[in-house]
Amino acid sequence: MSQTHPKSRALRIRSDVLAGLTTSFALVPECIAFALVAHLNPLMGLYGAFIICTLTALFGGRPGMVSGAAGSMAVVIVALVVQQGVQYLLATVLLGGLLMIAFGLLRLGKLVRLVPYPVMLGFVNGLAIVIAMAQLEHFKDGESWLQGPSLWLMLGLVGLTMAVVYVLPRLTRAVPPALVAILGVGMLVYLFDLPTRTLGDMAHIAGGLPSLALPQVPWNLETLRIIAPYAVLMALVGLLETLLTLNLTDEITESRGHPDRECVALGAANIASGLCGGMGGCAMIGQTVINLSSGGRGRLSGVVAGVMILLFVLFLSPLIERIPLAALVGVMFVVAQQTFAWASLRVLHKVPLSDVLAIIAVTVVTVFTDLATAVLFGIVIAAINFAWQQARELYADSHLEADGSKLYRIHGTLFFASSTPFLNQFDPANDPAQVTLDCQHLSFVDYSAIAALKTLRERYAKAGKHLRVVHLSERCKQLLKRAGADH
C-alpha cells in the first residue's frame, strides 16, 4: 500500500499539471477576446484570468473548476466602460466582489437548487452554442470573412486539430489530447511556415507584473449610484454561471462541491483582480470542460492554469504568440460539441411540453441576451408550470352525514393559483345549514389561501349557514392566527 500511494499521487499531480497547461492555452485567447469585447486592454483580461483562476483554485469550493475573465461578465460592463472609463469598471469589480462574498456568507448558494433541470440543460446548450459562435470571429480578417487559400488552410488546420482531439484518446490517454493537438498543429505551422493567423495577431501579451492600486474614482455616493447597477448585474451573472457550472462539474466528476465557499472565494478573487487592474470574472464552462476532459480533478490544475497565464505575460509571450488560432478554434469547437447536452434532443418528445419549452427558451435567450435573463426566464416558466399543475391537483370529497350536515374533505395545496378551484368545490346556496370543512389533507401556503378561506366563510354566512373548519395543521393555524383569520 505504501508503494502504490506515492505512485498514484504522482500520477494525479502529473494529470493536474498537464490539464492546467492545456487549459491555460485555451484561456488566453478567450480572455483576450472578452477584454477586446469590453473595450479593454487585453492585459486586463489576462491579469484577471491569472488572479481569479489561481485564487478560486486555491480557496474555492469546487476543485477542477476553472474561473477567469468570462464573456458573460464582459458583455455586462461594455456600456459602463464606454461611458465612464476603465477606472469605474475596476470600482465596479470591487463592489461586485463584495456582493459575491455577502452572497456566500449568507449561505445563499443553496438557491441554485431552485434552478430546474430543464433550465440547466438550456444553460448548457446555450453556452455551447455561444462558445461555437464566438470561434467564427477567427474566420474573419478585419471585417471581411476569409476567402480562398486562407480559408481552406484555416479549415484544414481546424479539422486536423479536432481529429487529433477525437482520435488520440483511442490510442493513448497518457497526455491530454487537446494539449497534443495545440502543440502539434503549432509545430506544423512553424516548421512549414504556413501563412495562418496566430495568437500574436489578436494582441501582443507581453507585460509586467500587475500592480496593486485603488481605482482612481471619487469615493462618494455619486460613484456608487453609477457603479451599483452594473455591480449587481455582474455579481448576479457571475454567481449564476459559477453555481450552474459547479453543478455541471459535480455531475461530471460524480462528487460534491461547496457552493457557498466558491461564492466567497470568487468574490475575494474579483476584489483582488480589481485592485490589480484586472477584469471581473467567474467560472468558465468551456475551460472547465477542457480541464476535466484533460484529467484535471484537483486544485493544482487550476493553479497551474492561472500561473501559466502570468508566465506567458512575463516571459513566454514570444512562444505563446506563435500558437495558431486554428488550433485553439478546433479545441473550442470540440468543447462546444462536448458541452452541448445532446441527450436533451433525444428526450424532447418524451418529457412534458413545459420542460421542452424551458429547454428551448433558455437556450435561445442565453444565445441572444445574457445568462441571468435566460435563467430567470426559465425559472419563471418552470414556476408557472408547477403552480398550474399543483392547482389542477386540488380536489374535494363530499357527502351528507347522518345528522343532515355536509362534510367536505379537501385534498391538495391551497395557494394563489388554486384559490378559485378551491372555492368552486363548494355550493353554499344548496348546502344544508351545517357544513364541515375537513383540512386534514389540505395545506395552506400563502395569503391567497387565507383570503380564500375567509371568502368561503363569508359566502356561507351570507347564505345563513354555518361553516366549521376542522383538522387544521399547526402551521395552518399559525398562518391564520397571524393574519387574524382564525375566528
C-alpha positions as CSV (number, residue, x, y, z in Angstrom):
1,M,0.0,0.0,0.0
2,S,2.8,2.4,0.9
3,Q,4.4,1.7,-2.5
4,T,1.3,2.4,-4.6
5,H,0.2,5.5,-2.8
6,P,3.1,7.7,-3.9
7,K,2.8,6.5,-7.4
8,S,-0.9,7.3,-7.6
9,R,-0.3,10.7,-6.1
10,A,2.5,11.4,-8.6
11,L,0.0,10.4,-11.4
12,R,-2.6,12.8,-10.0
13,I,-0.1,15.6,-9.9
14,R,1.0,14.8,-13.5
15,S,-2.6,14.8,-14.7
16,D,-3.4,18.1,-13.0
17,V,-0.2,19.8,-14.3
18,L,-0.9,18.7,-17.9
19,A,-4.6,19.6,-17.6
20,G,-3.7,23.0,-16.2
21,L,-1.2,23.6,-19.0
22,T,-3.8,22.7,-21.6
23,T,-6.4,24.9,-20.0
24,S,-4.1,27.8,-19.9
25,F,-3.7,27.7,-23.7
26,A,-7.5,27.8,-24.1
27,L,-7.8,30.6,-21.5
28,V,-5.5,33.1,-23.2
29,P,-7.5,33.7,-26.5
30,E,-10.8,33.7,-24.7
31,C,-9.7,36.3,-22.1
32,I,-8.1,38.5,-24.8
33,A,-11.3,38.3,-26.9
34,F,-13.5,39.2,-23.9
35,A,-11.3,42.1,-23.0
36,L,-11.5,43.4,-26.5
37,V,-15.3,43.0,-26.5
38,A,-15.4,45.2,-23.3
39,H,-13.1,47.8,-25.0
40,L,-10.3,47.0,-22.5
41,N,-6.5,46.4,-22.8
42,P,-6.0,42.6,-23.4
43,L,-3.6,42.5,-20.4
44,M,-6.6,43.4,-18.2
45,G,-8.2,40.2,-19.3
46,L,-5.1,38.2,-18.7
47,Y,-4.4,39.7,-15.3
48,G,-8.0,39.0,-14.3
49,A,-7.7,35.4,-15.5
50,F,-4.4,34.8,-13.6
51,I,-5.7,36.2,-10.3
52,I,-9.3,34.8,-10.4
53,C,-8.2,31.3,-11.8
54,T,-5.5,30.9,-9.2
55,L,-7.4,32.2,-6.1
56,T,-10.6,30.2,-6.8
57,A,-8.5,27.1,-7.5
58,L,-6.7,27.5,-4.1
59,F,-9.6,28.6,-1.9
60,G,-12.8,27.8,-3.8
61,G,-15.3,25.1,-3.1
62,R,-15.0,23.1,-6.3
63,P,-11.6,21.6,-7.3
64,G,-11.3,21.0,-11.0
65,M,-13.5,24.0,-12.0
66,V,-11.8,26.8,-13.9
67,S,-12.7,30.5,-13.5
68,G,-11.4,33.5,-15.4
69,A,-12.4,36.7,-17.2
70,A,-15.7,35.4,-18.6
71,G,-17.5,36.7,-21.7
72,S,-20.9,36.7,-19.9
73,M,-19.5,39.4,-17.5
74,A,-17.7,41.3,-20.2
75,V,-20.9,41.9,-22.1
76,V,-22.5,43.3,-18.9
77,I,-19.9,46.1,-18.5
78,V,-19.4,47.3,-22.1
79,A,-21.7,50.3,-21.6
80,L,-20.0,51.3,-18.4
81,V,-16.5,51.2,-19.9
82,V,-17.7,53.3,-22.9
83,Q,-19.5,55.9,-20.8
84,Q,-17.3,56.1,-17.7
85,G,-13.9,54.6,-18.4
86,V,-11.7,51.8,-17.1
87,Q,-11.3,53.1,-13.5
88,Y,-15.1,53.0,-12.9
89,L,-15.0,49.4,-14.2
90,L,-12.4,48.5,-11.6
91,A,-14.5,50.0,-8.9
92,T,-17.5,48.0,-10.2
93,V,-15.4,44.8,-10.0
94,L,-14.6,45.6,-6.3
95,L,-18.3,46.2,-5.4
96,G,-19.3,43.1,-7.4
97,G,-16.8,41.0,-5.4
98,L,-18.2,42.3,-2.1
99,L,-21.7,41.3,-3.2
100,M,-20.5,37.8,-4.1
101,I,-18.8,37.4,-0.7
102,A,-22.0,38.6,1.0
103,F,-24.0,36.0,-1.1
104,G,-21.7,33.2,0.1
105,L,-21.5,34.3,3.7
106,L,-25.3,34.4,3.8
107,R,-25.3,30.8,2.6
108,L,-27.4,31.6,-0.4
109,G,-25.6,29.2,-2.7
110,K,-28.3,26.6,-2.0
111,L,-30.7,28.8,-4.0
112,V,-29.2,27.2,-7.1
113,R,-31.4,24.2,-6.2
114,L,-34.3,26.3,-7.4
115,V,-33.0,26.1,-10.9
116,P,-34.9,23.2,-12.6
117,Y,-33.0,20.5,-14.6
118,P,-34.6,21.7,-18.0
119,V,-33.2,25.2,-17.2
120,M,-29.8,23.6,-16.5
121,L,-29.9,21.8,-19.9
122,G,-30.9,25.1,-21.6
123,F,-28.0,26.9,-19.9
124,V,-25.5,24.2,-21.0
125,N,-26.8,24.1,-24.6
126,G,-26.9,27.9,-24.9
127,L,-23.4,28.4,-23.7
128,A,-22.2,25.6,-26.0
129,I,-23.7,27.5,-29.0
130,V,-22.2,30.8,-27.7
131,I,-18.7,29.1,-27.5
132,A,-19.1,27.8,-31.0
133,M,-20.3,31.1,-32.4
134,A,-17.5,33.0,-30.7
135,Q,-15.0,31.0,-32.8
136,L,-16.5,32.2,-36.0
137,E,-14.8,35.6,-35.4
138,H,-11.5,33.9,-36.1
139,F,-12.6,33.2,-39.6
140,K,-12.5,36.9,-40.3
141,D,-9.7,39.2,-41.4
142,G,-10.8,42.5,-40.1
143,E,-14.4,42.9,-41.0
144,S,-14.4,40.5,-44.0
145,W,-14.6,36.7,-44.0
146,L,-11.5,34.7,-45.0
147,Q,-11.6,33.5,-48.7
148,G,-9.7,31.3,-51.0
149,P,-6.5,29.6,-49.8
150,S,-6.5,31.4,-46.4
151,L,-10.0,30.0,-45.6
152,W,-9.1,26.4,-46.8
153,L,-5.9,26.5,-44.7
154,M,-7.8,27.6,-41.7
155,L,-10.5,25.0,-42.1
156,G,-7.9,22.3,-42.7
157,L,-5.9,23.1,-39.5
158,V,-9.2,23.3,-37.5
159,G,-10.2,19.9,-38.9
160,L,-6.8,18.5,-38.1
161,T,-6.9,19.8,-34.5
162,M,-10.4,18.3,-34.0
163,A,-9.3,15.0,-35.5
164,V,-6.4,14.7,-33.1
165,V,-8.6,15.6,-30.1
166,Y,-11.1,12.9,-31.1
167,V,-8.7,10.1,-32.2
168,L,-5.8,10.4,-29.7
169,P,-7.8,9.1,-26.7
170,R,-8.4,5.8,-28.6
171,L,-4.6,5.4,-28.9
172,T,-3.4,6.6,-25.5
173,R,-4.6,8.6,-22.5
174,A,-1.1,9.4,-21.2
175,V,-1.4,13.0,-22.3
176,P,-4.3,15.4,-22.8
177,P,-5.4,15.2,-26.5
178,A,-6.1,19.0,-26.6
179,L,-2.5,19.7,-25.5
180,V,-1.1,17.4,-28.2
181,A,-3.4,19.0,-30.8
182,I,-2.4,22.6,-29.9
183,L,1.3,21.9,-29.8
184,G,1.3,19.5,-32.8
185,V,-0.6,21.9,-35.1
186,G,1.6,24.8,-33.7
187,M,4.8,22.9,-34.7
188,L,3.3,22.0,-38.1
189,V,2.6,25.7,-38.8
190,Y,6.1,26.8,-37.6
191,L,8.1,24.1,-39.5
192,F,6.3,24.6,-42.8
193,D,5.9,28.4,-42.3
194,L,2.2,28.2,-43.1
195,P,0.5,31.6,-43.6
196,T,-2.2,31.4,-41.0
197,R,-3.2,33.8,-38.2
198,T,-1.6,33.2,-34.7
199,L,-2.4,34.4,-31.2
200,G,0.0,37.3,-31.7
201,D,-2.3,38.6,-34.4
202,M,-5.0,39.1,-31.8
203,A,-2.9,41.1,-29.4
204,H,0.6,41.3,-28.0
205,I,0.5,39.9,-24.5
206,A,4.0,40.8,-23.2
207,G,3.8,42.8,-19.9
208,G,5.0,43.1,-16.4
209,L,3.6,42.1,-13.0
210,P,0.2,43.6,-12.1
211,S,0.5,46.5,-9.7
212,L,-1.7,47.0,-6.6
213,A,-3.7,50.2,-6.6
214,L,-7.2,51.5,-5.7
215,P,-9.3,52.6,-8.7
216,Q,-8.9,56.3,-9.4
217,V,-12.5,57.3,-8.9
218,P,-14.3,59.8,-6.5
219,W,-15.3,57.7,-3.5
220,N,-18.7,59.2,-3.0
221,L,-22.4,58.4,-3.4
222,E,-22.5,59.6,-7.0
223,T,-19.9,57.0,-7.9
224,L,-21.9,54.4,-6.0
225,R,-25.0,55.4,-8.0
226,I,-23.1,54.9,-11.2
227,I,-21.5,51.5,-10.5
228,A,-24.1,49.8,-8.3
229,P,-26.4,48.7,-11.1
230,Y,-23.5,47.2,-13.0
231,A,-22.0,45.6,-9.9
232,V,-25.3,43.9,-9.0
233,L,-25.8,42.6,-12.6
234,M,-22.1,41.5,-12.7
235,A,-22.4,39.7,-9.4
236,L,-25.7,38.1,-10.4
237,V,-24.4,36.8,-13.8
238,G,-21.1,35.7,-12.2
239,L,-22.8,33.8,-9.4
240,L,-25.3,32.1,-11.7
241,E,-22.7,31.0,-14.2
242,T,-20.4,29.8,-11.4
243,L,-23.1,27.9,-9.5
244,L,-24.5,26.2,-12.6
245,T,-21.0,25.3,-13.8
246,L,-20.4,23.9,-10.3
247,N,-23.5,21.7,-10.6
248,L,-22.2,20.5,-14.0
249,T,-18.8,19.8,-12.6
250,D,-20.4,17.8,-9.8
251,E,-22.2,15.7,-12.3
252,I,-19.1,15.0,-14.5
253,T,-16.9,14.2,-11.5
254,E,-19.6,12.4,-9.5
255,S,-18.5,14.4,-6.4
256,R,-19.9,17.3,-4.5
257,G,-18.6,20.9,-4.3
258,H,-19.3,23.6,-1.7
259,P,-21.3,26.4,-3.4
260,D,-21.1,28.9,-0.6
261,R,-17.3,28.6,-0.2
262,E,-17.0,29.0,-4.0
263,C,-19.1,32.2,-3.9
264,V,-16.8,33.7,-1.2
265,A,-13.6,32.7,-3.0
266,L,-15.0,34.1,-6.3
267,G,-15.8,37.4,-4.6
268,A,-12.4,37.7,-2.9
269,A,-10.7,36.9,-6.3
270,N,-12.7,39.6,-8.0
271,I,-11.7,42.1,-5.4
272,A,-8.1,41.1,-5.8
273,S,-8.4,41.4,-9.6
274,G,-10.0,44.9,-9.4
275,L,-7.2,46.1,-7.1
276,C,-4.6,44.8,-9.5
277,G,-6.1,46.3,-12.6
278,G,-7.8,43.1,-13.9
279,M,-11.3,42.3,-15.3
280,G,-14.0,40.7,-13.2
281,G,-14.7,37.0,-13.8
282,C,-16.5,33.8,-12.9
283,A,-16.5,30.2,-13.8
284,M,-15.9,29.4,-17.5
285,I,-17.8,26.3,-18.6
286,G,-15.7,25.8,-21.8
287,Q,-12.3,25.9,-20.0
288,T,-13.8,23.8,-17.1
289,V,-14.8,21.1,-19.7
290,I,-11.2,21.2,-21.2
291,N,-9.7,20.9,-17.7
292,L,-11.9,18.0,-16.7
293,S,-11.6,16.1,-20.0
294,S,-7.8,16.5,-19.8
295,G,-7.7,14.8,-16.4
296,G,-7.7,17.8,-14.1
297,R,-9.5,17.0,-10.9
298,G,-7.5,18.7,-8.2
299,R,-6.8,22.3,-7.1
300,L,-3.4,22.1,-8.7
301,S,-4.8,22.1,-12.3
302,G,-6.5,25.5,-11.7
303,V,-3.4,26.9,-10.0
304,V,-1.2,25.7,-12.9
305,A,-3.6,27.3,-15.5
306,G,-3.6,30.6,-13.6
307,V,0.2,30.7,-13.0
308,M,0.9,29.8,-16.6
309,I,-1.0,32.8,-17.9
310,L,1.2,35.1,-15.8
311,L,4.3,33.3,-17.1
312,F,3.0,33.8,-20.7
313,V,2.7,37.6,-20.0
314,L,6.1,37.9,-18.2
315,F,8.4,35.5,-20.1
316,L,6.8,33.3,-22.7
317,S,4.9,35.8,-24.9
318,P,7.2,35.2,-28.0
319,L,6.3,31.5,-27.8
320,I,2.6,31.7,-26.9
321,E,2.0,34.3,-29.6
322,R,3.1,31.7,-32.3
323,I,0.2,29.4,-31.5
324,P,-2.1,29.2,-34.5
325,L,-5.6,30.4,-33.8
326,A,-6.8,27.5,-35.9
327,A,-5.6,25.1,-33.2
328,L,-7.4,26.9,-30.4
329,V,-10.5,27.2,-32.5
330,G,-10.5,23.5,-33.2
331,V,-10.2,22.7,-29.5
332,M,-13.1,25.1,-28.6
333,F,-15.3,23.6,-31.3
334,V,-14.7,20.2,-29.7
335,V,-15.5,21.7,-26.3
336,A,-18.8,23.2,-27.7
337,Q,-19.7,19.8,-29.0
338,Q,-18.9,18.0,-25.7
339,T,-20.7,20.7,-23.7
340,F,-23.9,20.6,-25.6
341,A,-26.4,18.2,-23.9
342,W,-27.2,16.1,-27.0
343,A,-29.4,13.8,-24.8
344,S,-31.8,16.7,-24.4
345,L,-32.7,16.5,-28.1
346,R,-33.4,12.8,-27.8
347,V,-35.9,13.3,-25.0
348,L,-37.8,16.2,-26.4
349,H,-40.7,14.0,-27.4
350,K,-40.7,12.1,-24.1
351,V,-40.8,14.9,-21.5
352,P,-43.7,17.3,-20.7
353,L,-44.2,20.2,-23.2
354,S,-43.5,22.8,-20.4
355,D,-40.0,21.3,-19.9
356,V,-39.4,21.3,-23.7
357,L,-40.3,25.0,-23.8
358,A,-38.0,25.7,-20.9
359,I,-35.0,24.0,-22.5
360,I,-35.6,25.8,-25.9
361,A,-36.4,29.2,-24.3
362,V,-33.3,29.2,-22.0
363,T,-31.1,28.0,-24.9
364,V,-32.3,30.8,-27.2
365,V,-32.3,33.6,-24.6
366,T,-28.8,32.6,-23.5
367,V,-27.5,32.9,-27.1
368,F,-29.2,36.2,-27.8
369,T,-29.2,38.1,-24.4
370,D,-27.4,37.1,-21.2
371,L,-27.3,34.2,-18.8
372,A,-29.1,35.9,-15.9
373,T,-32.1,36.8,-18.1
374,A,-32.1,33.3,-19.6
375,V,-32.1,31.5,-16.2
376,L,-34.7,33.9,-14.7
377,F,-36.9,33.3,-17.8
378,G,-36.5,29.5,-17.4
379,I,-37.3,29.6,-13.7
380,V,-40.4,31.7,-14.3
381,I,-41.6,29.1,-16.9
382,A,-41.0,26.3,-14.5
383,A,-42.7,28.1,-11.6
384,I,-45.8,28.9,-13.6
385,N,-46.0,25.3,-14.8
386,F,-45.5,24.0,-11.2
387,A,-48.2,26.3,-9.9
388,W,-50.6,25.3,-12.7
389,Q,-50.0,21.6,-12.0
390,Q,-50.5,22.0,-8.2
391,A,-53.7,24.0,-8.8
392,R,-55.1,21.2,-11.0
393,E,-54.4,18.6,-8.4
394,L,-56.7,20.1,-5.8
395,Y,-60.0,18.2,-5.4
396,A,-62.8,17.5,-2.9
397,D,-64.7,14.6,-1.5
398,S,-68.1,15.4,-0.1
399,H,-71.1,13.6,1.4
400,L,-74.1,14.1,3.7
401,E,-73.6,13.0,7.4
402,A,-76.3,11.1,9.4
403,D,-77.4,14.3,11.2
404,G,-78.1,16.0,7.9
405,S,-74.9,18.2,7.8
406,K,-72.5,18.0,4.9
407,L,-68.8,17.2,5.1
408,Y,-66.2,18.4,2.6
409,R,-62.8,16.8,2.6
410,I,-60.3,18.8,0.5
411,H,-57.1,17.3,-0.9
412,G,-54.2,19.3,-2.2
413,T,-52.4,22.6,-1.7
414,L,-54.2,25.9,-1.3
415,F,-52.3,28.9,-2.7
416,F,-52.8,31.8,-5.2
417,A,-53.3,29.5,-8.2
418,S,-55.7,27.1,-6.6
419,S,-57.9,29.5,-4.6
420,T,-60.5,29.7,-7.4
421,P,-60.7,25.9,-7.9
422,F,-61.0,25.6,-4.1
423,L,-64.0,27.9,-3.9
424,N,-65.6,26.2,-6.8
425,Q,-65.8,22.9,-4.9
426,F,-68.5,24.3,-2.6
427,D,-72.2,25.1,-3.1
428,P,-73.3,27.5,-0.3
429,A,-76.7,28.1,-1.9
430,N,-77.8,24.5,-1.9
431,D,-75.8,23.0,1.0
432,P,-77.5,22.3,4.4
433,A,-77.4,24.7,7.3
434,Q,-74.4,22.9,8.9
435,V,-71.2,22.3,6.8
436,T,-67.9,20.9,7.9
437,L,-64.6,21.5,6.1
438,D,-62.0,18.8,6.9
439,C,-58.5,20.2,6.2
440,Q,-56.5,17.1,7.2
441,H,-55.2,16.7,3.6
442,L,-55.1,20.4,2.7
443,S,-52.0,22.6,3.0
444,F,-52.3,26.4,3.3
445,V,-49.3,28.2,1.7
446,D,-49.8,31.9,1.3
447,Y,-52.1,34.8,2.0
448,S,-54.3,33.9,-1.0
449,A,-55.1,30.7,0.9
450,I,-56.2,32.7,3.9
451,A,-58.3,35.0,1.8
452,A,-60.0,32.0,0.1
453,L,-61.0,30.5,3.4
454,K,-62.3,33.9,4.6
455,T,-64.3,34.3,1.4
456,L,-65.8,30.8,1.8
457,R,-66.8,31.6,5.4
458,E,-68.5,34.9,4.2
459,R,-70.4,33.1,1.5
460,Y,-71.9,30.5,3.9
461,A,-72.6,33.3,6.5
462,K,-74.4,35.3,3.7
463,A,-76.5,32.2,3.0
464,G,-77.4,32.0,6.7
465,K,-75.4,28.8,7.2
466,H,-72.5,27.8,9.5
467,L,-69.1,26.5,8.2
468,R,-67.0,24.6,10.7
469,V,-63.3,24.1,9.9
470,V,-61.5,21.0,11.4
471,H,-58.2,19.2,11.4
472,L,-56.1,22.3,10.5
473,S,-52.4,21.6,10.9
474,E,-50.4,23.7,13.4
475,R,-48.7,25.5,10.6
476,C,-52.0,26.5,9.1
477,K,-53.4,27.6,12.5
478,Q,-50.3,29.8,13.0
479,L,-50.7,31.2,9.5
480,L,-54.4,32.0,10.1
481,K,-53.7,33.5,13.5
482,R,-51.0,35.9,12.2
483,A,-53.5,37.0,9.6
484,G,-56.3,37.4,12.1
485,A,-58.5,34.9,10.2
486,D,-58.6,32.2,12.9
487,H,-62.0,33.2,14.3
